């Protein structure tokens, strides 16, 4: 997989040995470069909750630099995998319509994520790097009490002002 020229590590995948501040700077740089407006960040509930050398957890450490993460829901991998299957399910024998369609679409440029979804399973795979991509999508799916993320239209994130007064 990684010998194939279409596969490459992204900036966040490299083991850089950064501290929290450096990761925050890297996230900011990537988000600005891509023009991304992040509305929610999800952190691995088990990994982020571990105390570090400063007797704080990663949720607190990132928050101190202005990066707020909500914990992943902590459900078992099997529960999340089943929920992901539900997002992708449709009946190929019938026309795609509002009732018969996948609930999640992955852009064709997201090759590592596609490979992960197609190849990774709860028993693992020889290349455990696939698990990171799979876990990211699983955390997204299990957010909002297992309903997946709330959708916010770009216009719903702006303030509306009216020229006419009162109640």
Helices and strands as residue ranges (DSSP letters): G 11-13, H 20-34, E 42-43, H 45-49, H 58-63, E 70-71, H 77-88, H 111-119, H 129-146, G 154-157
